[in-house]
Each structure stands twice: as structure tokens, then as C-alpha cells.
């Protein structure tokens, strides 16, 4: 064969070599750290100049960069997005150890229908956060005095009302949330949750005492010790930090988030998200005890793998992570292949070709999946019509709920630290795909791991099928438990809490969750309540070590394992310290034969007192 012909054939057969990424330096655009100028116009110019280019590395020099919102959007109450990436591929943003400081109503990053995006080596924070902080000086039966640093949290007392002054205008105190933190440890105060000072706080007359002190005139629900830190909220779900929508293969490495106006990282319909060394933590250099306003991370209707490795959370306004799908109630069967859906508040819908599980709410068992053919909104209603490729007769009825069987990600959380410095729980997960939680340190205010399946409030689906929780340290978790009144929902029922909305009715009710293994963990705990499990088939609690601490006073039900309607339970070779309280398991809606125990010292089984067993 002639050499030229051979080369031509070889060129046709072999794939073309990938072009090296284009490197773009912010400094080449005149953007230098520490200048104080608005970095937003330059960032937009960089993105515009590289529109349509596959493989771009955007590099920053180390130092501080300030971002200010668009004036017109700020007036309209809409957030300005700094890095708006849409339909871009293989983009890398390397901060080089820099700090992005945001001002006002902003969203740092939004990825829409992108692939292969990497964000690394940077810090995200706000010049003036959307939380405010005060320190209790004195608490009596008729007033609470607080000290506020006016340099960090400017405030005014107008008439008899307190308001904080931000770059975004006057901000009142949000009445839904106020958290208390220990002034020494900066941990959420023992046995407090939301609004621990009472709801009258938000209606109380306020007077300015001078010397950066204010007085709330009312009878507080409790009297915290002087030095206790109060965190106020001025909003809740405003704008996420890093938002990932319909994107694939996103990687966040060595990123620290000190504050965002909602979740730190939020993803919907994303495929493969890896977070390596992502720290969502309070900026202790500035004396803060809070970080994000809402969840540290939140994932709705995703696919592929969600990975946390070597991450830390503290100070977030809600859970470390929440991974789930969404249930959709069926309002009406409208035809041979059509149903009317009443969407839940964050419903992600059903796209053509996606598989759909129907569930009878009486049993909550998944039926054979159908295939979505498309949706159509109903004029004048929030409802919509969902069309299927197959007939729905005998398979879906009004009152059933639907679950997306396609949007089911795998979750791995390893080598992470989840501290008692954030509101709520640590890991919330409801996905039928594989879940692995290993080699983490939990020190959570609420449940360290919460597995639900909710048909009562948020409609977050669904039943898990393969969960392994192993080689973790659970240290003094669950200090803010469910014996607190005046709260619409709890923070779990134990260190590990499995509490689907579905409740068993007898010892023969078919369980909701399946295959949950809790093995080779260490529980250093001050109380009895280690595990609460409702409606699980194939539950294992084995080779765990339970050590007694006396850091806090016990407060909850006197049983270690509370099992309600579980089947095929294996309890084996656990090492209970002699002084660990309890050494027992309580069962409801179960036969004792549904538990198999192995080991030298089986736990005492506490039988139910109700007559339905």
C-alpha cells in the first residue's frame, strides 16, 4: 500500500486528537485582585469572548474579587448571576486560591445544560450576609438584652422595631427561624431548634439601650445564658450559590463557601456531580457561626453519581445534604392513557420516555412502571395532563401518587465532617439506587442520617433499596430531639432515623424501605436513642460499638433500637459498653420472630403494650 494512501486511511479510522483547552487569564482582561472594582463586567466579557468554545480554562490570580449586582435587577428583587454558563462544554474555572466577595442580591454560578464543568480553588462569601448575629447579654422574665456589632451587622431601631441595614436595603427579622448557639463551642444550643426564644420575639417592642445593645420587651420562652449567640434570618430561599440545572459531569474541588442566599450547591436533573474537598462552613475569622441560609447542598431528580469526598459543613441554615425525587399526586384519570397531576411545590415533572412508578397510597408499593409520553398544562390551573404510551386502566387510580423511576441517583458520602453547627440534620436521602455512607464523622444537632419518603409535607420520594452505613463515628448527635413543642416537623427520632410517612398497621404490613445495613460504626452517645426504623425489610445493625458519653443530659425514649413494622431484621455482634444506657430493642407491629440476634449478649426485646400485636 502506498504511504500516502495508508496515512489517509489511518486518519479516517483514528479519532481526531482533542484540542488542548484554551487558557484565559482574568489578569489578561485587566481584572486584578484587590482592586475593589466590579468583576462582573469583565467576567461577562470573558464568557462572551469564549462562547461556543469547547474546553476553556479561566484562571484567576490569588486575592479578592468583588462582584456587584445589576442595578435594575436589584430594584426588581431578582438576583444577578455572576457566572452564567449555558450549553458550554469542558469549562474549568480555577480560582487559584482567590476569594469571590459578593454584594447584595446575587447568585455566584449557574450551569444550565452544560457538561464537563469544573470549579476549583476558591472561596465564596458576601460582604454583608443575609443573616445577622447578636449576643445575649441578659435574659429575664420580662426582657432580653442583646449586643450587636454595628460594623458587621448595621442596624436601626425605628419606633419600637429593629431592622438591619444591608447593601440590599432594610431587612426585617424572618419570623420562621431563629437559632441559638453556644457562645464557647459555637454549636447549636442543646435542646433548641427553630424559634427557641418564642414567637413573641418577633412582635416584641424593641428599645435602643446605647452601646450597641438592644432590648426586646417580652417574656421569652427560655432564658439562655449570657454569651449565647443568636442568629437571625432575613429570608430563606432567595438565590443558590452554585446551581446545576440539567447539566452533566460537574466537579467542584477545594471550594469553600462561607455564605449564600439559599443552598450552597443546588442541583436539579443533573447527572454526575462530584464534590471533593467542598467546605460549606461559617467564616470564623469574622466571628460568624452561620454559613448558608438554607441547606448546604440539595439534589432533586438527579441521575448518575452524587459524590461527597472530604467535605465539611458547619453553620448552614438546614441539612448538609438532601437527595431525593418528587412524588406527584394523581387528581383524576382522564382517559385511556392520560391522568391529571396535581404538582407538588418543587415537582420536577415527567419528560417523554421517562419511566414512571404508580404507587397506591394504601400500601406505598411501587407498581410496574409506565412510560411518560408528554405533559400538557391545564389552562387556569397549576395541574397538568400527563400522557402515557401504555394504557393506564387498572394501573393508576385517582388518589395514587407517581414517582419518576428514571431520576434515581447513586449517592456516596465518605471522609466528611458534619458538625453540630448547622440547623437540622446531616444526610437526608431517599433514592432507590445504591447509597454508601462511610468513614465520616457526624456530630449533628438532629439525626445524623434521616431516611424518609414523604407524602405529608414536602412530597420528597421515595423508598430506598440499597443503603450501607459503615465505619462512621457518630459523636453526641441528636441533641435537638423531638420532645420540643411548637414545631411543625422534627429533626428525626434518633441518631439514625428511618421515618417514612407510610405507617404499618399490623405485623403483616408490607414494608416501604428495603435493605439498610448499619455496620462497623462507633456511636459515642449520651442517650439511648441510636436507631429508629419504621417499615424496613432487610435491616441489619451489626458489629457496631456503642460508648457512653456524659456530655449532655439524656432526654428521649429509653430504648436503643426502636423498630416499627420492620421485617428480616438482623442484630449481631454489637459491642455495648457496660454503662451504655438501655441494651434493648422495642418492637411495634412486629413478631419477635422477625428479629434474628447473634452474639453473646442479645438485646432485651421490649414488647408493645397495644392490643394489636
N, C-alpha and C positions, 0 to 999 in steps of 0.2 A: 504494500500500500504506500502511495506517495506520502511524504511527510506532511505536505500542506493539507491533503485530504484527511489524514489521520488527526491532525490538530483541529480541523473543522468539526469532525465527528466527536472528538473528545470535548470540545467546547459545547456542543449541542447536548451531550449527555450529562456533563457535570453541572451542578447548580452554580449560578454566578456567585462569586465571593461577595460577602456582605461588606457594604461600605463602612469604613470606620465612622464612629459618631462625630458629629460636628460639635466642637467645643466653643462655647460662647462665654466670655467672662463679663460679669457685670461691670468690672472696672473699665473695660474697653468701651462701654457705653457712658462712661463718666460717672458711674454710681460707686461712691466710695463710702466705707463705713465711718460712722461718727460725724457725718456732715449735718445731720438733722434734717436734711431735705426730704421731701416726699418721694419714696422709692417707687410708688405706684406707677407714675407715667413711664419710667424707664423700664420697669418690668413688662408693662404692656407693649412697649416698643420692641423689646427682645422677643416676646411671644409672637408679635405680628411679623417681625422680620424672618421668623423661622416657621411660619405657617406652612403646613404640608411637608415639612422635612422630617423624614423618619430617622430617629437616632440623634438626639440633641442633648448635650451636656451643658447645663447652665451652672456656672461656678461663681460663688461669692467669696470675697476675702473675709477673713475673720473680723468681727466687730459688730456694731449696732447699726441696724437699718430701720427707719421709721416709715410706717405706712398710714396714710390718712384717707378717709372715705371721700367719695364723690359728694359734693355739697348738695346736689339735687336729690340724690337717693337718701342722704342723711335726713333731709327735710321730710321726705315721704315715709320715713321709718323703714326703709329697705336696706339690707346690708350690702356693702360694696365688697366684691370678691377681688382679692389681690392676684392670685394665680388661677386664672380661669382656663382650664385645658379641656378642649372638646375634640374628639376624634383624632387624638395625637397618639403616636406610637413610639415606644422606646425612648421616652424622655427621662432624663435624670436631672434632678435639682440637688446640687451639693452645696450646702451652706458653709462648708469649711470651718465649722465651729462658730458661725455667726449667730446673732440674735435678731429676730424679727419682732419689732415692737409695734403693736397696732394701737390706733387711736379711734375711739368711737365705735360706730356700728359697722363691723367688718367681718368677713369670712376669709381666713387665710388662703385656703386651697379648695378648689372644686374640680374633680375629674369626672367628665361625662363621656361615656363610650370610648375610653382610652384603653390602651394595652401597653404592658411593659413599662409602667411608670415607677421610678424610684425616687424617694425623698429621703435625704440623709444629712446628718451632721449639722443640726441647727436647733435653736430654741425659739419657742413661740410664746409671747406674753403680750399683755396690754399695759399701756402707761397708766391708765386708770381703769381698774377692773369693774365688772358689773355686779360684784359683791362688795359689801362693806363690812368692816370689822370693828368691834368695840370690846372693851374690857370692863367687867363688872367691878365696881368699887365697893358697893354696899347693896345688900338686898334685905328689905324688911317686909312686914305685912302690909305696908301701905305705899311703898315705892321701891324702885330700883335705880340706883345711880350707875351710869356708865361713863367711861372715859374713851374719847375718840381722838385719834391722831389726825388733826385737821390737814396736815401736809399730805398724808396718804389718802385720807377719806374726807375731803372737804364737805362740810355740812352747814345747814342753816336751820334755825328754829324760828318759824314764822307763825305768829299767833301762838298756838299751843301744839304745833305739829313739827315733826322732824323730817327733813328731806336731805338727801345727799346730792352734791353738785358734781357732775361729771362732765367730760368733754361732750357728752351726748345730752346735756340738759339736766333738769331736776329729776331725781329718781326717788319715788316713794318706796317704802318697805313692802315687799310682796308678802301678803298675809298667809300664804300656804306653807312657807318654810322659814324656820329659824333654828339653827343648830348651836349647841354648846360644846366647847372644847376645854379640856383640862389645861390650865394655864402653864403647867410644868411639862407635861408629856405631849401636849398638842393632840391628844387622842380624843375621839368623841366621848363625851362625858358618860360614865357608867349609868345605865338605866334611863337614858334620854333618847328621844327620837325627834321627830318634827314638832316644832312649836312647844318645846318643853316649858317655856315660861308662861304658857297660856295664850289663848287667842285675844284676850282683853288687852294684851300688849299693843296690838295694832290700832286699838281705839283709845288708848290711854293718852291723856293730856301730857305734853312734854314741856319742861321748862329748862332754860339755859342757865346753868349754875356758874358759868365762867370757868376759866382754867381748863378748857376742853372737856368739860363734864356736862352731861345732861341727866335729867331726872324724869323717869316715867312714873306718873302718878296712878297707881292701881294696885290691886292685891295680886301679886304674882302666884302662879301655880306652884312654884318651888322657890327656894332661896339658895341659889348657888353660892359657893364660897367666893370671897374676893379673889380676883385674879383669873376667874373663869372667863373665857373668850366667847363672845357672841358673834356669829356670822349671819348677816342679813342678806337676803336675795332681793334683787330689783327686777327680776324677770326669770323665765325658766327656759323655754325652748325658743331661742332667738336666732342664733346662727351657729352652725357647727364649725369646728376647727379645720379638720381635713375631711372633706366629704367625697365619697367614692360612689358614683352612680353608674350602674351598668357597665363597669369597667373590668378589665381582666388583668391579672398578674400585676398587682400593685404591691410594692415593697417599701416599708418605712423602717429606716435603720438609724439608730443612735440619734433619735429625735426626742427632745424634752419639751413638753407642753406644760406651761405654768398656768395658763388661763385660756378659756374660750367661752363664747357666749351661749353654748349649749353643750353638745357632746364634743369630746376631744377628737375622736375619729368616728365617723358615721358612714355606714355603707348600706346600700340597698341594691339588690340584684347584681352584686359584684361577684366575680369569680376569682378565687385565689388571692387572698390578702395575707401578707406576711409582715409581722411587726417584730423586729429584732432590736432589743435594747430601747424600746419605746418607754419613756418615763413620763407619766402624767402625774405631776407632783406639785405640791404647794411650793412657792418660792420663799423658802425660809430666810433668805438673805434680806427680804423686805418685811419679815415678821408676819407673813401671811400663814394661815392654817388652811386655806381653801385653794382649790385649783379650778377645775371646770365647773360650770353652773349645773350641768346635767351629768349623764353617765360619762365615765372616762372613754368607753368605746361602746358602740351599739351596731348590731348587724341584723338587717331584716331581709328575708327572702334571698339569701345568697347561695352560691354553689361552690363546688371545689373545696379547697382547704383554707381554713382560717387558722393562722399560726401565731401564737404569742411565745416568744422565747427571750428570757432575761429582761422582763419588763417590771416596772414598779408603779404602784398607784398610791397616792395619798391626797386627801383634801377634795376629791371630786364630789359633786353635788348629788351623785347617785352611784350606781353599781360600777365595778371595774369593767365588766363586760356583760352584754345581754345578746345572746344569739338565738334567733327564733324565726319562725314563719308567721303567717297570719291566718286565722280562721275567718270564714265568711258565712254568715247565716243565710239559709235559703228561705225567702219570704213566700215563694209561690212556684209551683211547676206550671209553666205557661204553654207548653206544647210537647210534642214528641221528643224533641231534642233541646229544649230551652227551659231555663229556670230564671227566676228573678232573684237577684242577690241584694241583700242589704249590707253594704260595705261597712267594715269596722273603721275606727278612726285613722288607722295607718295601713289600710288594706293595700296590698301590692298587686291585686288583681290576678287574672289568668290570661296568658297570651296563647295564641293559636299554637297547637302542638304540645302544650304542656299537659302533663298528667295531673289528674285531679282525684283525690280521695273523697268519697262521700262518707260521712260519719253520722250515725244515728245517735242523737244526744242521750238517749236512754242507756246505751251501752258504751258509747265512745269508742267503738271498734271500727277500724278502717275497712271499708268495703273495697271491692275490686275497682281499680282506677279507671276513670274515663279520660277522654282526650278533649281538651278545650278546642273549639273551632273559632272563637272570637267573641267579642263583647260589644254591646251597644248601650250607650247611656239612655236613660229614660227621661224625657223632657219634663222639667218641673220637679224632678226628684233626684235624691242622691243615689237611688238604686240604679242598677243596670241589668240588662239581659245578658246571660251567659249561654252561648250556644255550644253544643257538643257534637262530635262526629258520630257518637253512638246514641241510640235511644236511651232515655233515662227512666222509662217506665219500670216500676218495681225496684229501682236502684236509688232514687232520690225522692224524698217527700218534703213538703213544707215543714219547717222546723228542724230539718237536718242542718248540719254545717259542712262546709267544704274546706279541704286543705290542699295546698299545692304540693304534689308529690315530686315535682321536678326541683323545686328550690329547697334543697336539703344539704347544707354544707357539712363537711367534717370539721371538727374543732380539736386543736391541740393547744394546751396551755402548760408550759414547762419552765422551770427555773425562774419563776416570777415571785415578786413580793407584793402582797396585798395587805395593807396596814389598816389599823383601826383609826384611820384619819379621813375616811370618806363616809358619807351618808350611805345607809343601806347595806347591801350585801356585796360579795365579791364576784362570783361567777354565777350567772343565770344562763341556763342552756336548755333548749327544747328543740332538738333536731333528731330525726331517726337515723342519721348517719353516725359514723364512728366518732366517739368523744374520748379523748385521753387527757387526763389532768394529772401531771406527775412532777415530782421534785420541786414543789412550790412551798413557800412559807405564807401561811394565812394567819392574820391577826385582825379579824374582821369585827365590825360592830354588830352586824346582823349575821345571818347564815353565811358561812364561807362558800358553800355550794348550794344553790337553790334550783331544783328541777320541778317545773310546774306543768303547764298545759292548761291554759286559762280560757274559760268560757264565761267568765263573770265580769271582768273589768276591762282588760286590755286585749283579750282575744288572741293572745300570743300562743301559736301552736308549736309543737304538738308532742306526741308520745315518743319517748326515747327508746332505742332498741339495742344500743351497744355502748355502755359508758364504763370506763375504767378510771378509778380514782386511787392512785398508788404513790407510795414513797413521799407523801407530803407531811409537812409539820403544821398542825392546827394548834395555835397557841392562844389561849384565853379569848377565843372567838365567842360570838353570840352574847355580848354584854348588853345589847339593847333588844330585849326579847318582847314577847307578846303579852306580857301582863300589864301593859301600859294602856290606859283608857284613852278615849277621844282620838282615835286614829283609824282611818278607813281601811287600811291594809297593813299587814305586818311585815317584818323583816325576817321571816322564817320561823321555824318551830324547833330548831336545834342547830348544832354546828353544821351538819349536813341535813338539808331539809328537802324532802320529796313530797310535794303537796299539790297534785293536780286538782282542778276544780271537781273532777269526777270523784264521787264518793261511793265506796262499796256499800251494799245493802245487806249482804249476808256473807257467810263463809264460802259461798259458791260463786260469788260475783266474779266475772272475768276481769283480770287486771288491765289497767291502762298502760303503764310502762313495762318495759322488759329489759332484763339483762344489765343490771347495775352491780358492778364489783367494787368494793371498798376494801383495799388490801394493802398491808405493809405500811400503814401510816402511823404517825405518832400524834396522839391527842394529849396536849398538856392543858388541862381544863379545870376550872374551879367549881363546876356544877355537874349535874347528872346528864343533862340533855345533850347527847352526842349525835344521835341519828333519829330523825322522824321520817318514816317511809310509808306512804299511802299508795296502795294499788300498784304493786310491783310484782311481776312474775320473774323469777330468776334473780333474786337478790342475794349477794354474798357480802359478809362482813368478817374478814379473816386476817389473822396474823397482824393485827393492829396492836399497838402499845398505848395504854391509857395511864397517864401520870397525873397525880393530883397537884394542883396549884392552889394557893390561897390569896391570889392577887385581888380577887373580888368576892363578894358575898354570893352564895347560891340564891337563886330566886325562882327557878322554874320547876316543872313537874318532876317528881323523884323517880325517874326511870331513865336508863341509858339508851335503850333502843325501843322506840315506840313504833310498832308495826300495825298498820290498819289495812286489812284486806290484801295482804301480800301472800304470794304462793311460791313454793320451792325456794325457801329461804335457807341459806347455809351460814352458820355461825361457827367458826372454827379457829382454835389455837390463838385466841387473843390473850394478851398479857395485861391483865388489870392489876395495877398497883394495889396492895392490900388496903391502903387508905382512900382509894378512889371510891366516891360515893355510888351506891346503887348495886352494881353487879347483877343487873336484872334486865329483862325484856318484857314489855307489856304488849299484849296482842288484843286486837279488836277485829271482828268479822273474819276470824281465822280459826281453824282447827289446830291444836298443838302438833298434830302430825305433819302440818305444812312447814314446820321448822325442823331442820336437822342440825344438831350440835355435835361438835367434835372437840376433844381436848380434855384436860384433867379436871377443869373446873367449869362445868356448864353454868350458864346464867340462869338465875331463878326466873321462871315464867310467871308473870302476874296475869291472872285470868280476869276477863272483863266482868263487870258487875251487872251489865244489862242482860235482859232475858232473851235476847235474840241470838245468842251464841249457841 
